[in-house]
Amino acid sequence: MAATDSQPMLKSDLLKRLALNVDTAEEYGPITEVWVNGRTHQVRGIGSGGGLLGRPSHRFLWSQVAAIGQDGVMIKAGRQPSDGDVLSQESWVFGDIELWSDHGDRLGQVTDFRFDPATGNILQYHFVATPAGSLDVGLYALAPLAIVSMGRRRMMMATSQLPGVVLLVAGTPSPTPSVASRGPLDQLPLDRLPDPRRGWQTAVETSRQAREQVADQFEQRRQNLQRQTQAQVNHWLGQVKKRTRRLRSQLRETVTDVTAGLPSGRNLQDDQIPTIDVDAMELWGEEDDSGHSR
């Protein structure tokens, strides 16, 4: 870290503070991870973002931390880390770790550590003693020199170093309600964090709104399709009516042309058609008694 006048601080005090890009003022979210090297007992990096709000996760090397304030951590994201700053397999996210002695006794639970922000060197590990262990119940501080080995889940200390542990708080320690000790989501504005007690109701309401939105979209598409179909049908019927009128007009013109030369009405009486006048008496003569005409 660039700043050299920082006082030693706890890992729990570093968590939950807001990570900000010192060059662009971009917000990366609250600090949720602290990476340590179990062999050198150094803070090697931090992580921010992620969680319930769906923030993208970001990880930064400790050399990229420009400053640590009361409310935020300034990140120099554009700073190129050195070869020794790269997170290796010996570094991991520091969580609750079991503390064992090299004689096989479970001594307690490591919950925190105090470190120097300027160098990242861990100065003390804090652990809560097991009620049935060799130490009285309380919160203790353990020097890194007493550590024999350290892994992601367990820390081994030399039994000969037990007299050197320092009692910080006698009895079962209880967390004090302070700004630094609150959860990473507690420091966010209330308008950015949904009430977890209403999580189920919110999920149900969101699902209902989604169903209604889908139903509205389906109904709108159905109406649009119906209007398009009706428009196409009307267009087709209009074309049929136009063609029908055109055929009727052509048929009337054809019939008119065919019947134009034929006589009709009084013209039939005026036509010079030859007729034969027949006298009925000339057709049948008088017959005699023998049946022959005369």
Protein Blocks (a to p, Z undefined) as FASTA:
>chain_A
ZZlkbccddfklmgopacddfklopaebjafbdcddfklopafbdceeehjnopacdddd
fklpmbdcfkbccddfkbccdfklpccfkbccddddddddfkopafbdcfbdcddfknop
afbdcddddfklmbdcddddddfklpmbdcfkbccddfklmmmpccfbgcjddddddfkl
pcfklmpcfklpccfklmmmmmmmmmmmmmmmmmmmmmmmmmmmmmmmmmmmmmmmmmmm
mmmmmmmmmmmmmmmmmmmmpcehjllmmpccddddddfklmpccddfkopaZZ
